[in-house]
Amino acid sequence: MPTFDSAIINGTVVTPHGQEQLSILIKDGKIRALLPPDTPFEAREIIDARHHLVIPGAIDIHFHCRAPAYPQRGDFATETRAAAAGGVTTIFEMPISKPCCATGDIFRRRKALGEANAYVNFGLYGAPGLLKRAEVKDMAAEGAIGYKIFMTAAPAGRDDEFEGLCLPYTHEIYQGLQLVAETGLVCAVHAEDNALLEWHTAQLKAANRNDIEAHGESRPPHVEATAIAILHSLNENIGCNLHIAHVSSKHALEVFRRWKQTGSTSTAETCPHYLFFTEEDLRRVGPYAKINPPLRQQVDQDALWGGLADGSLMAVTTDHSPFTVEEKERARTDIWRTPPGAPGVEELVLGMMDAALKGRLSIEKAVSLISTNGARRFGIYPHKGAIIMDADADLVIYDPAQTTTIHPDMLFSQARVSDKLYDGRTFQGRVRRTLVNGRTVFVDGEVVGQPGWGQFVRPDPNQIDKGF
């Protein structure tokens, strides 16, 4: 009888077939056996998951730590520690950095930095906006998980972080989609129409508006919806694997659905902050809720839950964006000066499992939205995203009977004090243990892993799923 490295016993395991009572046997970082209860085996470590759920580790397909950029905001170590504490075992890091990840050489440096410092697995997006075929191909050869395009201009004063990422003109977007299509990888797009956005912003500034509410008014839903229509129209004859980032509004979702009805294979995500908060929370926590696209109304939130239910939206992901208190507080006198974004990686699993345990969706659906679907879409399934034979042992043991109330002292993100949206919110359930590649990285409130335990994740373009 072979001896396994570890075994998780007595848990209710969420597999592609549903909830099953199984023992999970792990060796060399992979799931090597799934056995009925009471089947004999030998293992060096036994983890008892009695009365707990065992789910695949979450895959956060939209994540920012920005390293190497501003360590006071966060870096690969601090923000992947937070991911581990939240039950996220793989993050896909966006290209915003200093410098922006828009060339093969920069990509290689970021990859080495992640390999040295990450506590969980990580993929890296490239930025194709230099519109240089050689650089786009170089990043693909190095293992880029996909590419990211902003349809908006770079934020004021942050040009170096966004160089090669922002394509505010339609002909540039067309060229960027063409180059990404040649790689066969996914292109995620921040969909807001730059011309409309700049016009609305100019109107508000001309009226001397610099209050908190002005931010949302500068980016009404038609700014997002128009951008989605433009993208799909451009992509009809290109055939890029298009993915719409952080859908926030009913209008945007309705436009996306129309293109899906014509046979488009594009996909779209939303984020927990759009599912759990509205513009009322902007008034509650002020600049800490300044996010792009902005928080919307209750009607938009209801529409997004409907989009998850009918499959229009295939993933829930955080857009985790750490900033310091000092940076966010700039908006107390001028909303235009504070950077957009909020942390959230530690609440992804909690939020979606809370919704499942309270009956808003099934546990199996929640798992697909935070893990399986992202793995399928980006070409890393079946190695990740499911509890099946020979998959990587990226696992979360979740206690459905406990509750978790968010407060800064329990968080691991460098931006924990800026996590005002979730401060005081209580979720049903608790992340008890997180395993990455078969090793326990987080258990009972403590990060026990080490920097460098996370591994670089490389996609297989032939496994990218277009069937959503």
C-alpha positions as CSV (number, residue, x, y, z in Angstrom):
1,M,0.0,0.0,0.0
2,P,1.5,3.4,-1.0
3,T,2.0,6.0,1.7
4,F,0.6,9.4,0.9
5,D,1.9,12.8,2.1
6,S,-1.4,13.8,3.6
7,A,-5.1,12.9,3.8
8,I,-8.2,15.0,4.3
9,I,-10.9,12.8,5.9
10,N,-14.5,13.1,7.0
11,G,-15.3,16.2,5.0
12,T,-18.1,16.9,2.6
13,V,-16.2,17.3,-0.6
14,V,-17.6,19.5,-3.4
15,T,-16.6,17.8,-6.7
16,P,-17.9,18.3,-10.2
17,H,-20.5,15.6,-9.4
18,G,-21.8,17.4,-6.3
19,Q,-21.3,17.0,-2.6
20,E,-19.7,13.7,-1.7
21,Q,-18.3,12.0,1.4
22,L,-14.7,11.3,0.4
23,S,-11.2,11.0,1.7
24,I,-8.7,13.1,-0.3
25,L,-5.3,11.6,-0.6
26,I,-2.4,13.9,-1.5
27,K,1.1,13.1,-2.8
28,D,3.7,15.4,-4.4
29,G,1.3,18.3,-4.4
30,K,-1.5,16.6,-6.3
31,I,-4.7,14.7,-5.5
32,R,-3.8,11.1,-6.0
33,A,-6.9,9.3,-4.7
34,L,-10.5,10.1,-3.8
35,L,-11.8,7.2,-1.6
36,P,-15.1,6.4,0.0
37,P,-15.1,6.8,3.8
38,D,-13.5,4.0,5.8
39,T,-11.3,2.8,2.9
40,P,-7.9,1.9,4.3
41,F,-4.9,4.0,3.4
42,E,-1.6,5.2,4.8
43,A,-0.6,8.9,5.1
44,R,1.9,10.9,7.1
45,E,-0.5,13.6,8.0
46,I,-4.2,13.3,8.7
47,I,-6.5,16.4,8.5
48,D,-9.9,15.9,9.9
49,A,-12.6,17.9,8.1
50,R,-15.6,16.5,10.0
51,H,-18.6,18.8,9.8
52,H,-16.7,20.9,7.2
53,L,-16.9,21.5,3.5
54,V,-13.9,20.9,1.3
55,I,-13.9,23.0,-1.9
56,P,-11.4,23.8,-4.6
57,G,-9.2,26.8,-3.8
58,A,-10.6,30.0,-5.3
59,I,-9.0,31.4,-8.4
60,D,-9.0,35.2,-8.4
61,I,-8.8,36.0,-12.1
62,H,-8.6,39.8,-11.5
63,F,-6.1,40.9,-8.9
64,H,-3.6,43.7,-8.3
65,C,-0.6,43.8,-6.0
66,R,1.4,46.0,-8.5
67,A,4.8,44.8,-7.4
68,P,7.3,46.3,-7.9
69,A,5.6,49.6,-7.6
70,Y,4.5,50.9,-4.2
71,P,5.3,48.5,-1.4
72,Q,3.4,50.7,1.1
73,R,0.3,49.6,-0.8
74,G,1.2,45.9,-1.0
75,D,3.4,43.5,-2.8
76,F,3.4,39.8,-3.9
77,A,4.2,38.7,-0.3
78,T,1.6,40.7,1.6
79,E,-1.2,40.4,-0.8
80,T,-0.8,36.6,-1.5
81,R,-0.7,36.1,2.3
82,A,-4.1,37.8,2.3
83,A,-5.2,35.6,-0.5
84,A,-4.2,32.5,1.4
85,A,-6.1,33.7,4.5
86,G,-9.2,34.2,2.3
87,G,-9.1,30.7,0.7
88,V,-7.7,32.0,-2.6
89,T,-5.0,29.6,-3.9
90,T,-4.3,31.2,-7.3
91,I,-4.3,34.8,-8.3
92,F,-4.0,36.3,-11.8
93,E,-2.0,39.5,-11.4
94,M,-2.8,42.4,-13.7
95,P,-0.1,44.3,-15.6
96,I,-0.3,47.6,-13.7
97,S,3.1,48.1,-12.1
98,K,6.2,50.4,-12.2
99,P,7.0,49.8,-15.0
100,C,3.9,48.4,-16.6
101,C,4.2,44.7,-17.6
102,A,4.2,45.4,-21.4
103,T,7.4,43.7,-22.6
104,G,8.9,40.2,-22.3
105,D,11.8,41.5,-20.2
106,I,9.5,43.2,-17.7
107,F,7.3,40.1,-17.7
108,R,10.3,37.9,-16.8
109,R,11.3,40.2,-13.9
110,R,7.8,40.2,-12.5
111,K,7.7,36.4,-12.8
112,A,10.9,36.0,-10.9
113,L,9.6,38.4,-8.2
114,G,6.4,36.4,-7.8
115,E,8.3,33.1,-7.7
116,A,10.4,34.5,-4.8
117,N,7.6,36.0,-2.8
118,A,4.2,34.5,-3.5
119,Y,2.5,32.4,-0.9
120,V,-0.1,31.2,-3.4
121,N,0.0,30.3,-7.1
122,F,0.0,33.1,-9.5
123,G,-0.5,33.9,-13.2
124,L,0.6,37.1,-14.9
125,Y,-1.3,39.2,-17.5
126,G,0.7,41.0,-20.1
127,A,-0.2,44.4,-21.5
128,P,-0.3,44.5,-25.4
129,G,-0.8,48.2,-25.7
130,L,2.6,49.0,-27.1
131,L,1.2,47.3,-30.2
132,K,4.4,45.4,-30.8
133,R,3.9,41.9,-32.1
134,A,7.3,40.7,-30.9
135,E,6.6,41.8,-27.3
136,V,3.1,40.3,-27.3
137,K,4.5,36.9,-28.5
138,D,7.4,37.1,-26.1
139,M,5.1,37.4,-23.1
140,A,2.9,34.5,-24.5
141,A,6.0,32.3,-24.8
142,E,6.9,33.2,-21.2
143,G,3.5,31.9,-20.0
144,A,1.2,34.9,-19.8
145,I,-2.2,33.9,-18.4
146,G,-3.7,36.4,-20.8
147,Y,-3.7,40.1,-21.7
148,K,-5.3,43.2,-20.3
149,I,-6.5,46.4,-22.1
150,F,-7.9,49.5,-20.6
151,M,-10.2,51.5,-23.0
152,T,-9.5,54.6,-20.9
153,A,-6.5,56.9,-20.8
154,A,-3.9,56.5,-18.0
155,P,-4.8,58.2,-14.7
156,A,-3.1,61.5,-14.2
157,G,0.4,61.1,-12.8
158,R,0.5,57.3,-13.3
159,D,1.5,57.1,-17.0
160,D,4.5,54.8,-16.3
161,E,2.3,52.3,-14.5
162,F,-0.1,52.2,-17.4
163,E,2.2,52.5,-20.4
164,G,1.3,49.8,-22.9
165,L,-2.0,49.1,-21.1
166,C,-4.3,52.0,-22.1
167,L,-5.7,52.1,-25.6
168,P,-8.3,55.0,-25.5
169,Y,-8.7,55.2,-29.3
170,T,-10.8,52.7,-31.2
171,H,-8.2,51.9,-33.9
172,E,-5.7,51.1,-31.2
173,I,-8.2,48.7,-29.5
174,Y,-8.7,47.0,-32.8
175,Q,-5.0,46.5,-33.3
176,G,-4.6,45.2,-29.7
177,L,-7.3,42.6,-30.1
178,Q,-5.7,41.5,-33.4
179,L,-2.3,40.9,-31.7
180,V,-3.8,39.0,-28.7
181,A,-5.9,36.9,-31.1
182,E,-2.7,35.6,-32.7
183,T,-1.6,34.1,-29.3
184,G,-4.9,32.3,-28.7
185,L,-5.0,33.6,-25.2
186,V,-7.8,35.6,-23.4
187,C,-7.9,39.3,-23.6
188,A,-9.6,40.9,-20.5
189,V,-10.8,44.5,-21.1
190,H,-11.7,47.3,-18.8
191,A,-14.7,48.5,-20.7
192,E,-15.5,52.2,-20.3
193,D,-15.7,54.5,-23.3
194,N,-13.0,57.1,-22.9
195,A,-14.6,59.9,-24.9
196,L,-17.8,59.7,-23.0
197,L,-16.0,59.4,-19.7
198,E,-13.8,62.5,-20.4
199,W,-16.9,64.5,-21.5
200,H,-18.9,63.7,-18.4
201,T,-15.9,64.4,-16.2
202,A,-15.3,67.8,-17.9
203,Q,-18.9,68.7,-17.3
204,L,-18.7,68.0,-13.6
205,K,-15.4,69.8,-13.2
206,A,-16.8,72.8,-15.0
207,A,-19.6,72.9,-12.4
208,N,-17.0,72.8,-9.6
209,R,-18.1,69.3,-8.6
210,N,-15.4,67.5,-6.5
211,D,-17.7,65.7,-4.0
212,I,-17.8,62.0,-3.5
213,E,-20.9,61.5,-5.7
214,A,-19.3,63.2,-8.6
215,H,-17.1,60.1,-9.3
216,G,-20.1,57.9,-10.0
217,E,-21.8,60.6,-12.1
218,S,-18.7,60.8,-14.3
219,R,-19.1,57.1,-15.2
220,P,-22.8,56.4,-15.7
221,P,-23.8,53.0,-16.9
222,H,-23.9,54.0,-20.6
223,V,-20.2,54.6,-20.5
224,E,-19.7,51.0,-19.7
225,A,-22.4,49.7,-22.0
226,T,-21.2,51.7,-25.0
227,A,-17.7,50.3,-24.5
228,I,-19.0,46.7,-24.5
229,A,-20.8,47.3,-27.7
230,I,-17.8,48.7,-29.4
231,L,-15.6,45.8,-28.3
232,H,-18.0,43.2,-29.6
233,S,-18.4,45.0,-32.9
234,L,-14.6,45.2,-33.4
235,N,-14.1,41.6,-32.4
236,E,-16.7,40.1,-34.7
237,N,-14.1,39.8,-37.5
238,I,-11.1,39.3,-35.2
239,G,-12.2,36.4,-33.1
240,C,-10.1,37.2,-30.0
241,N,-11.0,35.3,-26.8
242,L,-12.6,38.4,-25.3
243,H,-13.4,38.7,-21.6
244,I,-15.2,41.7,-20.1
245,A,-13.8,42.8,-16.7
246,H,-15.9,43.8,-13.7
247,V,-19.4,44.3,-15.2
248,S,-21.2,46.6,-12.8
249,S,-24.5,47.7,-14.2
250,K,-27.8,46.4,-15.6
251,H,-27.3,48.4,-18.8
252,A,-23.9,46.9,-19.5
253,L,-25.2,43.4,-18.7
254,E,-28.1,43.8,-21.1
255,V,-25.8,44.9,-24.0
256,F,-23.5,42.0,-23.3
257,R,-26.4,39.5,-23.4
258,R,-27.4,40.8,-26.8
259,W,-24.1,40.0,-28.2
260,K,-24.1,36.6,-26.6
261,Q,-27.5,35.9,-28.3
262,T,-25.8,36.5,-31.7
263,G,-23.3,33.7,-30.9
264,S,-20.4,35.6,-29.4
265,T,-18.0,33.4,-27.3
266,S,-17.0,36.3,-25.1
267,T,-17.3,36.0,-21.4
268,A,-17.7,38.4,-18.5
269,E,-17.2,38.7,-14.8
270,T,-18.5,40.8,-11.9
271,C,-17.1,41.5,-8.5
272,P,-18.3,41.0,-4.9
273,H,-18.4,44.8,-4.3
274,Y,-21.1,45.1,-7.0
275,L,-23.0,42.2,-5.5
276,F,-23.0,43.3,-1.9
277,F,-22.8,47.1,-2.0
278,T,-24.5,50.0,-3.7
279,E,-23.8,53.7,-4.2
280,E,-25.3,54.2,-0.7
281,D,-22.1,52.6,0.7
282,L,-20.1,55.3,-1.1
283,R,-21.9,57.8,1.1
284,R,-21.2,55.5,4.1
285,V,-17.4,55.0,3.7
286,G,-16.6,57.8,1.3
287,P,-13.5,57.5,-0.8
288,Y,-12.8,54.0,0.4
289,A,-15.6,52.9,-2.0
290,K,-14.3,54.8,-5.0
291,I,-13.9,52.0,-7.6
292,N,-13.9,51.9,-11.4
293,P,-16.6,51.3,-12.6
294,P,-18.4,52.8,-9.6
295,L,-20.8,51.2,-7.3
296,R,-24.3,51.3,-8.7
297,Q,-27.9,51.2,-7.6
298,Q,-29.9,48.3,-6.2
299,V,-31.5,47.6,-9.6
300,D,-28.0,47.0,-11.0
301,Q,-27.1,44.7,-8.1
302,D,-30.3,42.7,-8.6
303,A,-29.5,42.4,-12.3
304,L,-26.0,41.1,-11.7
305,W,-27.3,38.3,-9.4
306,G,-29.6,37.5,-12.3
307,G,-26.7,37.4,-14.6
308,L,-24.9,34.9,-12.4
309,A,-28.0,32.8,-12.1
310,D,-28.5,32.5,-15.9
311,G,-24.9,32.1,-16.7
312,S,-24.4,35.4,-18.5
313,L,-21.7,36.2,-16.0
314,M,-19.3,33.3,-15.6
315,A,-17.1,34.4,-12.7
316,V,-16.9,36.4,-9.6
317,T,-13.5,38.0,-8.9
318,T,-12.2,40.7,-6.7
319,D,-10.3,43.4,-8.6
320,H,-8.4,43.5,-5.3
321,S,-6.7,46.9,-5.3
322,P,-4.8,48.0,-2.2
323,F,-4.1,51.6,-1.5
324,T,-3.0,53.5,1.7
325,V,-5.3,55.5,3.9
326,E,-3.4,58.6,3.0
327,E,-4.1,58.1,-0.7
328,K,-7.8,57.4,-0.2
329,E,-8.2,60.3,2.1
330,R,-7.2,62.8,-0.6
331,A,-10.8,62.7,-1.7
332,R,-12.1,64.4,1.5
333,T,-11.3,67.6,-0.3
334,D,-11.2,66.5,-4.0
335,I,-12.6,63.2,-5.3
336,W,-10.6,63.4,-8.5
337,R,-7.3,63.1,-6.6
338,T,-7.9,59.8,-4.9
339,P,-7.0,56.6,-6.7
340,P,-9.8,54.1,-7.5
341,G,-9.9,50.6,-6.0
342,A,-10.4,48.7,-2.8
343,P,-9.1,45.5,-1.3
344,G,-11.3,42.4,-1.2
345,V,-9.4,39.2,-1.7
346,E,-10.0,38.1,1.9
347,E,-13.8,38.4,1.4
348,L,-14.3,36.6,-2.0
349,V,-14.8,33.0,-0.7
350,L,-16.6,34.3,2.4
351,G,-19.0,36.4,0.4
352,M,-20.0,33.7,-2.1
353,M,-20.2,30.9,0.4
354,D,-22.3,33.1,2.6
355,A,-24.7,33.7,-0.3
356,A,-24.8,29.9,-1.0
357,L,-25.3,28.9,2.7
358,K,-28.2,31.4,2.8
359,G,-29.8,30.0,-0.3
360,R,-29.2,32.6,-2.9
361,L,-27.3,30.1,-5.0
362,S,-26.1,26.5,-4.6
363,I,-22.7,25.7,-3.1
364,E,-21.8,24.0,-6.4
365,K,-22.7,27.2,-8.3
366,A,-20.6,29.3,-5.9
367,V,-17.6,27.0,-6.4
368,S,-18.0,27.3,-10.2
369,L,-18.1,31.1,-10.1
370,I,-15.0,31.5,-7.9
371,S,-12.9,28.6,-9.1
372,T,-13.9,26.2,-11.8
373,N,-15.1,28.6,-14.5
374,G,-12.0,30.8,-14.3
375,A,-9.8,27.8,-14.6
376,R,-11.7,26.6,-17.6
377,R,-11.8,30.0,-19.3
378,F,-8.1,30.7,-19.0
379,G,-6.8,27.2,-19.8
380,I,-5.6,25.9,-16.5
381,Y,-8.3,23.3,-16.0
382,P,-8.3,20.4,-15.1
383,H,-5.1,20.9,-13.1
384,K,-6.8,23.6,-11.1
385,G,-10.4,24.6,-10.3
386,A,-11.8,21.1,-9.3
387,I,-11.3,18.3,-6.8
388,I,-10.6,15.5,-9.2
389,M,-7.9,12.9,-9.7
390,D,-4.4,14.3,-10.5
391,A,-5.5,17.9,-10.0
392,D,-3.2,20.2,-8.0
393,A,-4.1,19.9,-4.3
394,D,-5.3,23.5,-4.0
395,L,-8.0,23.1,-1.4
396,V,-10.0,25.0,1.2
397,I,-11.6,23.5,4.3
398,Y,-14.6,25.7,5.1
399,D,-16.6,25.6,8.3
400,P,-20.3,26.4,7.5
401,A,-21.4,26.5,11.1
402,Q,-19.2,29.4,12.3
403,T,-19.4,33.1,11.3
404,T,-16.7,35.5,10.3
405,T,-17.0,39.3,11.1
406,I,-14.5,41.4,9.3
407,H,-12.3,43.8,11.2
408,P,-8.8,45.2,10.3
409,D,-6.9,43.2,13.0
410,M,-7.9,39.9,11.4
411,L,-6.8,40.8,7.9
412,F,-3.5,40.2,6.2
413,S,-3.6,42.7,3.3
414,Q,-1.2,45.6,3.6
415,A,-4.3,47.7,2.9
416,R,-6.3,46.2,5.8
417,V,-7.1,49.6,7.3
418,S,-8.4,50.8,3.9
419,D,-10.9,47.8,3.8
420,K,-13.7,50.0,5.0
421,L,-16.4,48.5,2.7
422,Y,-16.3,45.2,4.5
423,D,-15.4,46.4,8.0
424,G,-18.0,45.0,10.5
425,R,-19.7,42.8,7.9
426,T,-20.6,39.3,9.1
427,F,-20.5,36.2,6.8
428,Q,-21.8,32.7,7.4
429,G,-18.9,30.4,7.5
430,R,-15.2,30.5,8.1
431,V,-12.1,29.6,6.1
432,R,-10.5,27.1,8.4
433,R,-7.5,25.9,6.3
434,T,-6.0,26.7,2.9
435,L,-3.7,24.2,1.1
436,V,-1.6,25.3,-1.9
437,N,0.0,22.5,-3.9
438,G,-0.7,20.1,-1.0
439,R,0.8,22.2,1.7
440,T,-1.0,24.0,4.4
441,V,-0.5,27.8,4.0
442,F,-3.2,29.1,6.3
443,V,-4.8,27.4,9.3
444,D,-7.1,28.7,12.0
445,G,-6.3,32.4,11.6
446,E,-2.6,32.0,11.0
447,V,-0.5,32.1,7.8
448,V,2.0,29.2,8.2
449,G,3.3,29.1,4.7
450,Q,6.4,30.7,3.3
451,P,7.1,33.2,0.5
452,G,8.0,31.2,-2.6
453,W,5.6,28.4,-1.9
454,G,3.3,29.7,-4.7
455,Q,4.1,28.5,-8.2
456,F,3.8,30.3,-11.5
457,V,0.8,29.1,-13.5
458,R,1.1,28.7,-17.2
459,P,-2.1,28.3,-19.4
460,D,-2.6,25.8,-22.2
461,P,-4.2,27.8,-25.1
462,N,-5.7,24.5,-26.4
463,Q,-7.7,24.1,-23.1
464,I,-9.2,27.6,-23.1
465,D,-13.0,27.1,-22.9
466,K,-15.3,29.0,-25.2
467,G,-18.4,27.2,-24.2
468,F,-19.9,29.6,-21.6
